[in-house]
């Protein structure tokens, strides 16, 4: 029986990579995975929604 290899495109660079046994999936490499994480950390990506202002009397902010 033949194994089916599932190819995906890296969401960062677009390079084709395999899904199976890929520790960096959905990315093609550790570098692409870390660059994406850094973009989230720098707030280059965001999820749209209303801006929330912290309350003056709320000690959690």
C-alpha positions, 0 to 999 in steps of 0.5 A: 500500500502506497503512503499518501504524502500531503503537501501544504504551503508554508503560510509565511513563505509559500514554499511547499512542505510535507505535513506528516512528521513536520515538527514546524507545521504548518510552516516549512521550517523553524525559521518561518515558525519563529518569524511568524511568532515574532510578528504576533509578538510585535502586534504586526497581526491583529484580530479586528474588534472594538478597542478596549480601554482599561478602567481607572479603578480596575487594578488588573490593568 
